[in-house]
Amino acid sequence: MEVTERELSFGTTRVPYHYGADRLPELVAATIRQLPDADAVLLVSDRRVRDHAQTLAALLARHLRVETYALDAVEAQKTLPSVQAILEYATERRLSRRSVILAMGGGTVGNIAGLAAALLYRGTRLVHAPTTPVAAFDAVVSVKQGVNLPAGKNLCGTYFTPTLIICDLRWLSTVPRSGLRTGLAEMAKNILVAVPHRRDSFTTALAELDRRPLAALRDLLEIGIEAKQPHLLDDPHERRGALVFEYGHTVGHAIEFASAGAVGHGEAVAWGMRVAAEVSRRTRGLDLECVETHHQLTAALGLPEPSERFRTIDRAAVLRALTADNKRGYAACEPDEVLMVLLDGPGRPARDETGRPLVPVPVALAMDAFDRVAGATRSEPVSRPTTGVLR
Ligand SMILES: NC(=O)c1ccc[n+]([C@@H]2O[C@H](COP(=O)([O-])OP(=O)(O)OC[C@H]3O[C@@H](n4cnc5c(N)ncnc54)[C@H](O)[C@@H]3O)[C@@H](O)[C@H]2O)c1
């Protein structure tokens, strides 16, 4: 599959995004063209993509010095010490201000190495080489770089724009099929909040992942860009209109964090969307057809039954993480409330008077909706959360 060269716009900054399949030499050539003055590249990669990383490193090494650094892409490692370890390695290996950090992996490595690039010498150039659907279709179409703190997910970070994004869709083909589908939950979210008219193309691409995987991945990548790009042009820091992409994330992040990564980001967001749809139904009158669309989309992703999955999620930990959500402060919100993106209809997020798509929701109501999605019969009072595992 030929290389497609697109350009993403984050406000006034343009970032080339080159993608194709089995065209690594062309992607490397594009990288070298984009960075003619680079003196070295630090390839920070996920240990699980070692084979892809070795091939990429060998091709890059024909043009410039390549240093490599591998890490485990687990949520528990998405921390400041992991960023510091990369920074120390970079200085040990004598990277200069002309050097480049190339982040190869899923969203976890992209975020850790992205933050390291933003901090090294107060900013060195960053190239993203995403290897998962979450990363390729969603995370790299964003300039948010961040890591977790003990209190919650993505509480520490910055905005840093990459110089280039390259993706060989073949890299994504080694993601286990189950991870591939659940990872596409971010895409389902983008359909619900931004491009509902692309729902059929999305489900068709999902259905074709087995028969023609590379073409289906390319279609999904293009839907991802189409959904996010207009919002990021106007709001590159995702502080106003582009906050719509936080749909499902308030509760999703809490589930992901509370499960210490046992529930992956994509799946957690899928459950978070189901909870957000339930809250939208109760507070905004979201119609049942749209709620049903949420069910159909999560079913198309091949997720397990919520009752089965939620049994493994610590409800009290979800409640704690929910109250540390990183959208706090974007809008007025009482201590017993949490800011959520809600829907009035497909592609129609509820907005406050400033146009921000955030609504304060009582934590008790959010947890009640969580319980409903989990199949539990009643919610616990917020002031006395239960401990242990949700039954
Ligand atoms: N910056 C943003 O706007 C943004 C957007 C979405 C998600 N994120 C972040 O991204 C993270 C989730 O990203 P993710 O879903 O890519 O998870 P991930 O990076 O943790 O990868 C998921 C799993 O797949 C493995 N893996 C990665 N590439 C592989 C490949 N090609 N073959 C086989 N295995 C592979 C990893 O080792 C890991 O076990 C979260 O931390 C989330 O907060 C950030």
Ligand as a Chemical Component Dictionary entry (heavy atoms), coordinates in Angstrom:
data_LIG
# 
_chem_comp.id                   LIG 
_chem_comp.type                 NON-POLYMER 
_chem_comp.pdbx_formal_charge   0 
_chem_comp.three_letter_code    LIG 
# 
loop_
_chem_comp_atom.comp_id 
_chem_comp_atom.atom_id 
_chem_comp_atom.alt_atom_id 
_chem_comp_atom.type_symbol 
_chem_comp_atom.charge 
_chem_comp_atom.model_Cartn_x 
_chem_comp_atom.model_Cartn_y 
_chem_comp_atom.model_Cartn_z 
_chem_comp_atom.pdbx_ordinal 
LIG N1  N1  N 0  -2.380 12.174 24.132 1  
LIG C1  C1  C 0  -3.603 11.824 23.887 2  
LIG O1  O1  O 0  -4.372 12.618 23.468 3  
LIG C2  C2  C 0  -4.051 10.394 24.102 4  
LIG C3  C3  C 0  -5.152 9.911  23.432 5  
LIG C4  C4  C 0  -5.536 8.578  23.606 6  
LIG C5  C5  C 0  -4.822 7.767  24.495 7  
LIG N2  N2  N 1  -3.760 8.293  25.172 8  
LIG C6  C6  C 0  -3.005 7.448  26.111 9  
LIG O2  O2  O 0  -2.545 6.300  25.440 10 
LIG C7  C7  C 0  -2.475 5.199  26.345 11 
LIG C8  C8  C 0  -3.164 4.027  25.712 12 
LIG O3  O3  O 0  -2.582 3.761  24.449 13 
LIG P1  P1  P 0  -2.628 2.300  23.808 14 
LIG O4  O4  O 0  -3.985 1.767  23.849 15 
LIG O5  O5  O -1 -1.900 2.405  22.530 16 
LIG O6  O6  O 0  -1.874 1.432  24.889 17 
LIG P2  P2  P 0  -0.378 0.965  25.112 18 
LIG O7  O7  O 0  0.610  1.877  24.552 19 
LIG O8  O8  O 0  -0.293 0.699  26.580 20 
LIG O9  O9  O 0  -0.340 -0.404 24.298 21 
LIG C9  C9  C 0  -1.255 -1.446 24.618 22 
LIG C10 C10 C 0  -0.533 -2.810 24.637 23 
LIG O10 O10 O 0  -0.146 -3.144 23.303 24 
LIG C11 C11 C 0  1.243  -3.453 23.255 25 
LIG N3  N3  N 0  1.663  -3.088 21.912 26 
LIG C12 C12 C 0  1.878  -1.854 21.403 27 
LIG N4  N4  N 0  2.117  -1.910 20.094 28 
LIG C13 C13 C 0  2.085  -3.235 19.754 29 
LIG C14 C14 C 0  2.252  -3.943 18.532 30 
LIG N5  N5  N 0  2.440  -3.308 17.377 31 
LIG N6  N6  N 0  2.182  -5.290 18.571 32 
LIG C15 C15 C 0  1.921  -5.942 19.710 33 
LIG N7  N7  N 0  1.714  -5.330 20.900 34 
LIG C16 C16 C 0  1.798  -3.986 20.908 35 
LIG C17 C17 C 0  1.832  -2.685 24.400 36 
LIG O11 O11 O 0  3.033  -3.248 24.847 37 
LIG C18 C18 C 0  0.742  -2.789 25.448 38 
LIG O12 O12 O 0  0.843  -4.033 26.097 39 
LIG C19 C19 C 0  -3.128 5.638  27.626 40 
LIG O13 O13 O 0  -2.138 5.886  28.589 41 
LIG C20 C20 C 0  -3.842 6.923  27.235 42 
LIG O14 O14 O 0  -3.932 7.836  28.309 43 
LIG C21 C21 C 0  -3.360 9.566  24.977 44 
# 
loop_
_chem_comp_bond.comp_id 
_chem_comp_bond.atom_id_1 
_chem_comp_bond.atom_id_2 
_chem_comp_bond.value_order 
_chem_comp_bond.pdbx_ordinal 
LIG N1  C1  SING 1  
LIG C1  O1  DOUB 2  
LIG C1  C2  SING 3  
LIG C2  C3  SING 4  
LIG C2  C21 DOUB 5  
LIG C3  C4  DOUB 6  
LIG C4  C5  SING 7  
LIG C5  N2  DOUB 8  
LIG N2  C6  SING 9  
LIG N2  C21 SING 10 
LIG C6  O2  SING 11 
LIG C6  C20 SING 12 
LIG O2  C7  SING 13 
LIG C7  C8  SING 14 
LIG C7  C19 SING 15 
LIG C8  O3  SING 16 
LIG O3  P1  SING 17 
LIG P1  O4  DOUB 18 
LIG P1  O5  SING 19 
LIG P1  O6  SING 20 
LIG O6  P2  SING 21 
LIG P2  O7  DOUB 22 
LIG P2  O8  SING 23 
LIG P2  O9  SING 24 
LIG O9  C9  SING 25 
LIG C9  C10 SING 26 
LIG C10 O10 SING 27 
LIG C10 C18 SING 28 
LIG O10 C11 SING 29 
LIG C11 N3  SING 30 
LIG C11 C17 SING 31 
LIG N3  C12 SING 32 
LIG N3  C16 SING 33 
LIG C12 N4  DOUB 34 
LIG N4  C13 SING 35 
LIG C13 C14 SING 36 
LIG C13 C16 DOUB 37 
LIG C14 N5  SING 38 
LIG C14 N6  DOUB 39 
LIG N6  C15 SING 40 
LIG C15 N7  DOUB 41 
LIG N7  C16 SING 42 
LIG C17 O11 SING 43 
LIG C17 C18 SING 44 
LIG C18 O12 SING 45 
LIG C19 O13 SING 46 
LIG C19 C20 SING 47 
LIG C20 O14 SING 48 
# 
